[in-house]
Structures are given as structure tokens and as C-alpha cells.
Amino acid sequence: MKFLESLLESRLWALMRKETTQILKNRQLLFLLLFPPTVQLMIFGFALSPDVKHLKLAVADYAGTATSRELVAAFANNGIFDVAAAPSSPQAVAEAVRTGRVTAALVIPPEFRRDLARGQTPEVQLLIDGVDANTAGIANGYAGQIVRQFGYTLSGNVPPAIDPMVAILYNPGLRSSWFFVPGVLGLVLTLTSSLVSSATVVREKDVGTLEQLLMTPAAAWEILLAKLAPLFVLLVGEALLALGIARLVFGVPFLGNFLLFMVFTSLYICVGVGIGMMLATVARSQTQVVLTSFFVNLPLIQLSGAIAPIETMPEFFQVVSLVNPLRHYIAIVRGMLLKGVGFEVLWPNVLVLGAAAFLLLAISANRFRKQLE
């Protein structure tokens, strides 16, 4: 009780009240804290998806049999391919793919009927536009699966020699949003915490109030803590808002311990604030802060596994990403939300976050103190 009374009467509490009042009056800052993260989470959650659907398909059926029409129907009735053209010649087929009017073209030769009648394996040709290599690879996989399934029905439903039983864990519906949304949550916290904390400190330089703070009897650490504490509370609230959107809008499950999740999230917010404070000690204006942040935040995001799996990166960048705190926070978020694991599994990631938070805050606080002196 005495500690609380002494805190309320201290210089630190007076500075924290001042900073809180300034933040609440700063509509731009409140807008930056609430609106962009919400929009980013919604847009990225819906727009980022590795799924391929409704690819435009040209069909050249030169066989004209009931079986060939069944094959065309197998391509058209699964939602992956939409028949968009029926070229009358091989030249028209190639032109449709070359001009981009279709993504793929299915060519069924006239020998299709003859080969079936002789009991031979018929051949069909699939042309795929490879400009978008990712889409082309997925379309090729889907097409091969459709043709194999169709051949399975033609063979009289003979069971295969090996019948695999596949069990998909943690995301049985293979919903891509369950992969992207936890990553975007870390991405949003990184951008917001670093930019807002750096802009808050640099604003004092721009308006010239930093010199006025130096004239107060407050110590450098009190000035710094008073600036960061209100922002920390607001960023925790932003994390809760993002988590609510993930649960209510995208249906992402939460299988872990909520209090433990908030502790780890608070630790990562300290990392983001430390990055922002470091930027503030380097830049002299808010414009410089924004430009400098691109050289820091973009590599963090690209090497974090938020957008693309780390396993697909070159080995060198996989090693570099081990020191990326965002990578470890995203691993924590996905582990707790989708798998329900706790500290006994995530302790290496938590250890990296703790070390990053300590180093960034210590170095930036030391630089800030030297600038005040």
C-alpha cells in the first residue's frame, strides 16, 4: 500500500500521466494503433492464400466421345478449373495460353478413343502457363490427381496395391487462414510497436519538448519508462483485438494457456518497442524513422515464416532467421493457438525473445540516456 502511494506521488507517475494524456489526445496515434492493424489482419487473412481455384481452362476435345467428355467434366466439376475456351485448332490452343486468356489447356487427341478400344493407355496433353511458377506447380499437381482418379474409374475400380491412410493434425480442414493469420498477428505487432514507439520519442525532438523534459528533476530512465509504459498497455490491447479478430472472423482455435500467451506476447511487444527505441535514437525526424524502419522491419517479416514457410528458403537464410525474434514469436503463436503446447515445448523460442528484448531495450535505453546527457 505504501509502495502504491509513493508511486502515485512520484515524478514517474506524473510523467506517465502526461504521456497518457498526450497519447489520448493524439488522434493520429490512436488511429495508427487501431485502424491499420485491424485492416491489415482482415486483408491479409482473406487475401493471402496458397489455394488455387477457378483457373481458366481451354479444352480441345478432338476425340468427341462420351469418355472424353467425362474427362472434361472431371476437370470442370471440382472448382479448380473453369472451362473458358474451346479452341478449334492446336494453333488456337497455344495462342490462348500465350496471350494469357487461359491458365491451362487440355488437349484430348483423336487417338483417345482408339487407344481405349484397344485396351491401351491413352495420352492427353495439358499445357500450363508457367509465368506464375507457384500457380503452375499447384495446377500441375491438381491436374495429375484428376487424371489419375479418372483412370482409376476407367480401370473398373480396382483397388490400388497400397492404400494410404492420411491423418492431418492441428488443421484438418487445411484452412490457409489458420496458417497466415497467426503470422500476420506477429507482423502487425512488429510494425505497430516499432513505428509507434519510435514516432513517440522522435516527436519530442520535432516539437522541441525534449529539452523541456531535461529541465525537470526526472531521471533519464523515468522519462523513458513514462513514455513506454502507456504505449505498452495500448499495444497489449491491440494484441487482444487482433486475437479476437482471429477467433471470431477466421475461426482460428485457441488451444493453449491464455495467460501464458499474453506473457509471451508482452515479451514480444518489448522486442518491438526496443526496435522502435533503437530507430528513434538513430533518426532525427519522423520521416527518417519511417524510412529507416523499412530496412529493419521488411527483413524481419520476410525471414519470419509469416508469409512463406522457412523450410522453402535457402539454407543460408534459414540459419540467419534463427536470430529473428519475429520467427520465434510466430512459432509461439502457432504452437499455442493450433497445437496447445506450452512453455515445456516453446522455451527455446521464449529464450530468444527474452534475450532480444533485453539487448534491444538495454542498448536503446543507453543510447537514449547519452542523447539526453
Secondary structure by P-SEA (a helix, b strand, c coil): caaaaaaaacaaaaaaaaaaaaaaacaaaaaaaccaaaaaaaaaaacccccccccbbbbbcccccaaaaaaaaaaccccccccccccccaaaaaaaaaaccccbbbbbccaaaaaaaaccbbbbbbbbbccaaaaaaaaaaaaaaaaaaaaaaaaccccccbbbbbbbccccccccccccaaaaaaaaaaaaaaaaaaaaaaaaaaacaaaaaaaccccaaaaaaaacaaaaaaaaaaaaaaaaaaaccccccccccaaaaaaaaaaaaaaaaaaaaaaaaacccaaaaaaaaaacaaaaaaacccccccccccaaaaaaacccaaaaaaaaaaaaaccccccccaaaaaaaaaaaaaaaaaaaaaaaaaaac
